[in-house]
Amino acid sequence: MYEDFVTRNASSVSQIESALRSLTYVIPGRFRESEIASESCTPPNHGCQRPITLTYIVVHSGVQLLSLYHDSLLAKAIARLPTNIRRPHPTPHNRYTNFWTAKSPLYKRVALLLQMIQYTELLWEMAAKRKGEKIRWRVVVVLEVVKALCRLLLMRLTNSRPLVSPPLPERGVNPRTLEEENDKSQWDGMATPPLSENADSSLGWTMPRTGLSLPSLPDTSEISEYLLKKVLTADDIKPPKQLLHRVTTAQGQLAEVMWILRPVIYALAMQRWKANKKSWRPWLVGVSMELGARQLAKRDLGERIAGGLRGLTGLERDELKRRGLGMGWWAMRGAFYENITKAWISGVTGRLRNKPLLDMVGGVIEDYEYLWDEYYFSTATM
């Protein structure tokens, strides 16, 4: 069965997925398709770019969806392992999302739908663009509305807790590796334990009566590293649902709802002013909403949680940091990109042209420049 094959060869499957994903990231414009080759030309002052094709997007989306399916197969395989097999401590994100997917089947279905839309949204936009700009922007707005509804429902299902990204557990350990490690750890106390990789067999000690040999003591740095892995933090002993504080104030709920609705408002604004790509109004509306939501959320956390921002759990700090880093993508959107970033990128690729090795880097940037120029979802972070 396919499930057994994936379970037995999880490491190889992960490597193949990573290779295919890297390939689609590095060569977005290398595939050719005559049907949409006419879309490969950008404005006159930027020349003609390599065609970005539906083939590339299908491959990229397919790899992402296949990876999502493999995650579910491996999660089921780990759940079926005997209880005597020790499992590594899961990350706070996996503990939290595993709790809600196990507790609420609706949460799991909604989160899965959200993930599938995010993996295929660029594909839908490219297909819609072939029908015209009007249809394209309708599809973009509909997808953003569906994603916003999914997020609002997830927030409701988790009792008004902030959202995490991704909403589903990330891939865990290889179940076959756990079984092998468990077999190796079953030492009956009579056989000579195996030497560590860094241990020198000449430094071992042989017991005179039994003839059994004992390995040398490990290096002190290895001992410290081992002990540090066993240390439990405050987050490790908390129940999973307490890894994120509930949003109980009107200010906090407004901040989260603003963050969820920001892509919808921005997409509507982009649709309204689609004739003028250099208009600053959509960009200012979108970045103001996201920045306002972030500031409201930080103020609410500082007032509501004991210790302020220092009292946040590790999962909350990670999510707040991820959202902060995501704001950097505003440099690649709307008027900021058209008026500022685009000219800078074109200047960089121009200087790299006709130079050994660097020309290849410039070619990859040019491929992505076409995506940034023509497609809304190429810079979407939600």
N, C-alpha and C positions, 0 to 999 in steps of 0.2 A: 504493500500500500504506500501511497505517496506520503502519508503522515509518518509512517515508520521510517521511510527513507530520510525525510527531513530531520527527524529526531536523532537518527543514528549518525547523520552527517551534518549536524548543526553548524559546526565550525566552518566546514567547506561551503555550506550554503551561505553563511554570513559573508565569507570572503568574496564569493561570486556576486552577491548583492552589492557589496561595497565597490567592487570593480565596475559593475555596470552603472551604478549611480555616479561614480567618479567620471566614467566615460561620457555620460550624458551631460555632466557639468562642464567638462572640458571642451567638448565639440558640439555646442548647440546648433551651429549653423552649417555643419559639414554634409548633412543629408540633403539630397536634391529631390524636388518634386515639381514637375512642370506645371501642375495645376495652379500653384500659388507663387510661381517664380516672379510674377509681375509685382508681387508685394515686397520684393527684396530691395527696392530703391527707396532711399530716404531723401529728404530735401536736397536740392542741388548743391548746397555748399558742403555736403557731407559725402557725396559720391554714392556709389552703389554698393550695398552690403551683400554678404552671402545670404542666400535664401534660408529663412527659418521655416521649417516644414512641420506639417502635421505628424510626420513620421517620428521626428525627434520627441515631440511632446507625448505621443502615444507610448513610446519606449520608456520615457521617464516616468509617466504616470503608472504604467504597467509594473515597473520595478517597485515603485512605492506601494502599490496595492498588494503586490505579491509579498513584499516584506511584511506588510500588515497581517496578511494571512498566516505567514510563517510564525509571527509573534504569537498568534492565538494557538497554533499547533504546539509550540514549545511550552507555552504556559500550561496547556492541558497535560502535556507529558510530565512536567515538573509536579503538578498537582497529584498525579497518579503514583508518584514514587512512594515507596514504603516510608513510614514515619521514622524508622530507625536511621535513615540516611540524613545526615546533617546538611542543612541548606545554608548558604551564606546569608548574612543579614541583608535584607533588601534596602534599597535607598528609600529616603522619606517619600519621594515622589511615587515610587512603586507601591509602598505601603498604603499611601493615601488612595491612589486610584484603584488598587486591588480591592480595598475595603468597599468602595462605592460600587464597583462593577459586580462584586459578589452580593452586596446587599440589595441593589436595585437593578433588575434586568432592563428597566426603561433607561436608566443612566447609561448602561452599556450600549444599548441600541442607538441612543441619541449621540453619544460620544463617537461611536463607529461611523455614523452618518456624517458627522462633522469632519472626521478625519478623511473620509473618502471624498468629500467635497473639496477639502483643501488640497488633496493630492491630484485632483482632476480639473480644478477650476480653470487653469490656464488652457487645458485642452478644450473645454467648453467655450472659452472666449475665442480661441483661434477658429473653432468651427463656426461660431456665430459671426465672426468678422467677415467670413466669406459671403454672408448674406447681406452685408452692409453695416455701416456704423450705427444706424438706428437699432437694428436687431442686436448688435454686439452690446450696446450699453444697456439694453433691456435685460439681457442675460446676466450681465455683470451685477446690476442692481438686484435682480431676483436671487442670485447666488448669495449676495451679501445679506439680504433679508433672511434667507433660510438659515445661514450661519448664525446670524444674530438671534433668531428664534431658538436655535439649538442651544446657544450659550445661555440665554435667559432661562430656558428649561433646566439646564444643568445646574444653574445657580439655585433654582427653586428646589430641585431634587436633593441638593446638598445642604438644605436648610440655610440659605442665604450666605454661603461661603464663597469667597473669591474663586475665580476659575484658575486652573493650572493648565499649562501647555507642555506636552500634549495631554488631552483628557484621559487617554488610555495608558495602561502600564507600558513601560518600555521593555525591550527584550531583556530577559533575565539570563541566567547562566545556562550552560549547556547541560541538559539532564544526563547525558551519557558521561560527561566529565564528573558529575557528582557521584555516579555509581562507581566509576573507576577509583576516585579518591577514597570512597568508602571502603572498597575492597583492599586498598593499600593500607588503610589505617587499622585494619583488623589484625593486630599483632597479638599472638597468644602469650607473649612473655618469655618463651623459650628460644625462639629463633633470634639470630642476631639482627638487630634493627639495621636498616639500610643507612649508609653514610649519606650525609647531605652532599649537595653538589660541590660546595666549596671546601668540604672537609678533606684532609689529606689522610689516606689510609695508613701511612707510616706513623702517624701520631696517635693511632688508636692504642688501646691497652687490652692485652689478652689475659683473661683470668686463668691462673695456674691450675686450678682443680678441674674445671669444666672445659677449658679450652675455648670458651666463647669469647669473642672480641667485642669490645665496646668502642664506639666511635669517639672522636675527640669532641670536646665541647664546642658549640657553635660560636661564631664571632659575637662580641657584645652588641654590635649594631644590629645583627639579625634578631637577637633577643628583644631589643628595644622595639624593633619594627613589629615583631610578633605580638608583644604585649599591647602596643598601641592599637593594633587591629581589634583587640578584645575589649578595649575600653568602651563602656556604654555612656552615651551622652544623654542629656535630658530628653531629646527628641526620640531616642531609641526606646525609652520606656513609656512614652506617651501613647495612649490609644490612637489609632490611625486618624480618626475624625478630628482629633484635637491638634493635628499638625497644622491646621488652618483655623484661625479664629473666625467665628461667625461675625458677619457684618450686621450689627444690631441698630446702628444709628442711621438717621435719614441722610446725613452727610456721606457716610460710607457707602450706602446703597446707591445714592446719586452718582458717586464717583465710579462705581462698578458698572452701572447702567450706561453712563456716558462713555466709558471705555468700550463697552460692547456695541453701542450704537454708532460709534465714530466711523467705522468703515461704511455703514449704510449712508450716513449723511455726506461723507466725502464722495462716495460713488454717485449719489444724486447730484451733488454740486458739479462733479466732473461731467455728468451727462448734460446738465443745464448749460454749461459753458464749453461744450466739446468743440465748438467752432473756433475758439481762441485758446489754444493749448498754453499760451504764455500768460494767461490771466492769473493773477495772484489770489483771486477770491476763493476758489476751491481749496487751494493749499493753505491759506490762512484759516479757513473754517476748520479743516481737518486737524492741523497741528495745534490750533487753539483748544479744540475739544480734547485731544489726547493729553496735552500739557495740563489743562485744567483738571482732567480726571486724575492725573498722577498727583498733582498738588493736593487735591481734596483727599485722596486716599492716604497720602503721607500724613496730612494733618489729622485725619480721623484716627489713624493708627497711633499717632503720637499722643492723642488725648484719651483714647479708649483702652489701650493696652498698658499694663503695669510696666514701667521702665521705658515707655515710648518705643521708638524704633529699635532700641537695644533689646527690647523684650520680644522681638519677633522670633518665630521659629526658623529653623534653617530653610524649610520649604518656602516660607513667606519671603525670606530674604532673597532666595534664588529667583522666585517669580517676579519680585519687584525689580531685581537687577536685569532679568530678561526683558521686561517691558521697557526699562530705561535704555538698554542697548538697542531695542527695536526702534526707538525714536530716531536713531541715526539714519534709518531708511528714508526719512523725509527729505534728505538731500538728493534722493534719486526719484522723487515724485513731482508731478505737476510742474508748476511754474518755476520752482527752485531748480529742477533738473533742466528745464527748457532754457532758462535764462542764465544759469550759472554753471551747473555741473557738466552739462553737455559740451559746452565749449572747452572746458578744462580737459575732459576725457578725450575729445577729438585732438587737442593739442598733444596730449601724452602719446596717443596711438600714432600720430604723425611723426613724432620724434623717434618712435621705435621702428618705424617702417624701414626696410632695406638694411637692417642690422642683424647680424647672425644671432640666432636663438631669441633675441629680444623681439624680432619680427613675429615669431610664433606667438609670443605673449600678446603682442599688439593685435594679432589676428583673432585670438580668443576674445579679447576685450571688444573688438569690433562686432563679433557675433552677438555678444550680450548687449551691445549698444542698440542693435536692432530690436531686441526684446524690450529694452527699457523705453525705446522710442514709441513702440507700437502697441504694447499690451499692458493693461492696467494691473493684472495679477502677477506680473513678473517681479514686482517689488512689494507685493502684499505680505504682511507679517502675521495676519490673523485669519 
